[in-house]
């Protein structure tokens, strides 16, 4: 430790003593998990008992990253509509929120963090009694030639969204290439189509939406083609080409080049855990922080972590997974804030439920895909059915495809995927509840679901799939 660090450490101990009995909770990250934790802790303990200091390196807090594609596409007209709670609102609740301040080091033995003012570069140490790590995830940015050129964008924060909109406003050309066909890639492709761009999606996978099995992803592919999106599968990007002005002009694969005036990287995200790793905190196989059921970092009584920077238990496979979703992040924050505030709460795990859309095509999944089941060593059967969102004779009935996986030995539901029109996606919640409850597909066929012709056929499509899966299981026993 340098002389200046010794002086700083001495200063933090003195400052802590000066606070008396009041504890300090430090939060790293000002979005869903971090500010949910701060808000919940504040509900349980007032400022006279618990001081809360939150660091956020960006300009915004408590925003919906999931809404950015719809803002870019024009469905959401005002950026501020994506902000659930402003910095001013957090501060009014007694939270010392410091924007444009990046934590650069966690000193676990010294119970303190080093933070840097992004604009001035000034650094200082802040001691903590309780620490919450909610650093989120970072977009995958492969080390390709030209990937840092102007006109190449990742989309993770409101700052990223604004930078992309600024580029679109300043760019004369109307050709866009999206690299990657996951949730963000597909949603951004639709957003750019809505803005009048000619869009090509370059995807390394067999079909778009790798969170689905390829046979279900093929349905998404057809819908994208129907929108006028050029879908290029089984293609690896090798470099991004630039023009004389240094701006991106094309995306190159081994076989060809795709002209581009703007490029969106939608390859996915990774846990933002460099700080935690440098501090010696435990990481899992996917580089996410490992926590217990109370969201405490394993082996550390007064450090919690939540949101996109952690790995969580998959209740179906029994393995740790990295599933970066805002639904989980907000729940993590509630659990952390309750525990840090003196209460008790747990987060048992997830089944991996997610929904998206391409124009009016709804996409949903929960539980395991076929390759997930194989990786977990599970034997399974599959059942795929075609049905409609309403009674077939009722106006507006739209086609829907449901795929279901069941464990061969026990009949336990393993996963469900749904692709269809209006009314399709949220049906996956039936399967999510069944997965959480550990139900078999045979038990699902007796579920008492709501029925009326405007909402469902007399046999809901999910139950039709469960019936077919049950038959498949019985056939496999013969």
C-alpha positions, -999 to +999 in steps of 0.1 A: +000+000+000+013+034-010+017+063+015-013+081+000-034+049+002-024+045+039-035+081+046-067+074+027-074+042+046-068+060+079-091+088+068-119+063+060-116+047+094-118+081+110-148+090+089-166+058+098-161+065+134-174+099+130-207+085+116-213+068+149-239+040+149-252+049+114-242+024+087-233+031+051-245+011+022-226+016-011-243+007-043-223+002-076-247+007-105-277+029-108-301+008-128-327-019-120-309-040-094-289-013-078-316+013-073-342-013-064-319-024-036-313+012-025-350+020-026-360-011-007-333-006+020-345+030+024-381+019+029-369-003+058-344+020+074-344+058+075-314+081+068-307+084+105-299+046+106-286+039+071-267+062+048-270+051+011-244+061-015-250+050-051-225+054-079-236+054-116-211+061-144-238+072-169-263+100-171-294+081-162-309+058-135-336+032-132-343+030-170-357+003-192-329-010-214-355-034-229-374-003-243-345+011-262-353-007-295-388+007-294-375+042-287-351+039-317-379+025-338-403+054-329-429+034-310-417+053-279-414+089-288-397+103-257-366+089-240-378+100-206-407+076-210-381+048-204-370+062-170-389+048-141-373+071-115-351+101-120-319+109-101-338+138-084-365+114-072-339+090-057-322+119-040-355+132-026-358+098-009-325+103+009-302+084-014-268+100-022-268+093-059-236+103-077-239+103-115-210+103-139-190+085-112-173+052-120-161+028-093-126+017-104-116-006-074-132-026-046-110-030-016-126-059+002-102-061+032-105-023+037-143-023+031-141+007+007-144+015-030-124+039-051-145+061-074-135+084-103-154+114-115-158+107-152-157+143-163-129+157-140-109+125-134-108+132-096-106+101-075-116+093-039-122+064-015-156+058+001-159+033+030-188+009+033-205-013+059-227-029+032-218-032-005-241-039-034-226-048-067-250-041-096-226-034-125-248-050-151-236-065-184-216-052-213-223-058-250-201-083-267-177-063-289-155-088-307-119-079-315-125-074-352-107-049-374-129-017-377-152-026-347-145+007-331-151+028-362-177+056-361-211+043-371-207+011-352-230+009-321-238-014-292-271-008-275-272-013-238-278+021-221-298+052-228-266+069-237-260+042-263-295+047-277-290+085-279-257+080-297-273+057-322-301+081-328-276+109-334-258+087-359-290+079-377-299+116-379-265+126-393-261+097-418-273+102-453-273+065-464-301+041-455-283+008-453-280-009-419-263-042-409-271-059-376-246-084-364-263-110-343-299-123-342-307-126-305-333-105-288-315-072-293-305-080-329-340-089-340-356-060-322-331-035-336-336-049-371-373-042-368-366-007-354-345+002-383-370-012-408-396+011-392-372+040-398-370+032-435-336+015-436-326-014-458-316-040-431-294-070-433-289-093-403-257-114-402-260-143-379-235-170-369-263-194-359-284-218-379-315-196-374-323-163-357-332-164-320-307-189-306-328-190-274-352-211-295-346-245-311-338-241-348-372-254-359-389-226-340-363-201-350-372-209-387-406-194-380-390-162-369-368-162-400-399-163-422-414-134-404-383-113-407-381-120-444-418-109-447-408-076-432-381-071-459-352-080-436-324-099-454-314-127-430-279-142-435-274-173-413-243-195-407-221-165-414-191-153-393-182-116-395-144-113-402-140-075-402-157-042-406-145-021-435-141+017-433-141+044-459-116+073-464-134+093-437-128+065-412-165+056-409-178+021-413-189+013-449-194-025-449-195-057-429-174-085-443-177-123-439-154-149-454-176-150-486-189-115-492-194-079-480-226-062-469-227-024-474-235-005-443-240+032-433-246+021-397-238-012-379-255-025-348-238-051-326-264-074-313-242-104-304-252-105-268-238-094-234-214-107-208-215-100-171-196-068-162-175-083-134-140-070-140-141-051-107-154-081-088-128-104-104-100-080-095-113-079-059-111-117-057-148-122-055-161-156-067-172-160-104-190-188-121-185-206-154-202-177-173-181-150-155-210-139-134-208-134-096-219-163-075-244-156-047-264-175-022-302-175-020-302-141-001-281-127-030-250-124-008-218-129-027-206-163-015-182-161+013-188-124+021-214-115+048-218-078+039-215-079+001-245-085-022-248-087-060-277-087-084-289-080-119-270-088-151-237-093-134-247-125-115-254-161-123-286-176-110-298-211-104-318-227-132-346-245-114-351-269-143-315-281-150-302-274-115-272-255-130-260-219-127-269-197-157-264-161-168-298-148-178-297-110-182-333-098-179-348-068-162-374-089-145-347-108-126-327-076-118-356-059-101-364-090-080-327-093-071-328-057-060-358-062-038-342-092-021-309-074-016-326-042-002-347-063+022-317-082+035-294-051+037-322-032+054-324-057+082-352-080+069-350-114+052-358-125+017-345-150-008-343-155-046-348-192-053-339-192-090-354-189-125-368-210-153-356-188-181-388-171-193-385-145-220-407-129-247-401-107-277-416-098-311-410-092-347-437-068-360-469-087-350-451-121-346-448-129-309-419-151-296-418-168-262-398-194-244-393-208-209-372-237-195-348-258-216-342-260-253-333-294-267-295-287-265-299-275-229-316-308-220-289-328-238-262-308-220-279-315-187-279-353-195-317-355-196-336-378-219-367-362-233-395-362-258-408-333-279-443-323-290-451-296-315-487-285-323-503-259-345-533-241-330-550-207-329-550-178-305-589-179-303-616-202-312-611-210-349-645-195-359-640-163-339-628-132-359-591-125-355-581-161-347-544-163-356-520-193-360-498-203-332-470-230-329-463-245-295-433-268-288-430-286-255-402-308-240-409-334-213-385-356-194-388-392-207-385-410-174-407-388-152-429-368-176-417-336-160-421-305-181-387-293-193-395-264-216-419-246-239-415-224-269-443-205-286-443-185-319-475-169-331-496-138-336-515-117-311-522-135-278-493-161-282-464-148-262-480-144-227-493-180-228-458-190-220-465-179-184-487-210-180-456-231-187-434-210-165-457-216-135-458-253-144-420-255-145-417-237-112-441-261-096-423-291-111-455-303-129-456-332-153-472-326-188-499-351-178-507-329-147-508-299-170-536-313-191-559-309-161-552-272-155-584-252-151-576-224-176-600-196-186-619-201-218-641-180-240-640-179-278-625-144-280-595-156-259-588-192-266-600-224-283-618-247-258-585-266-254-558-239-250-528-244-273-505-250-243-527-278-230-529-293-265-491-295-266-491-310-231-516-337-242-495-345-272-463-347-251-482-371-227-490-393-257-454-392-268-442-403-234-467-432-233-456-443-268-420-442-258-427-467-230-441-493-253 
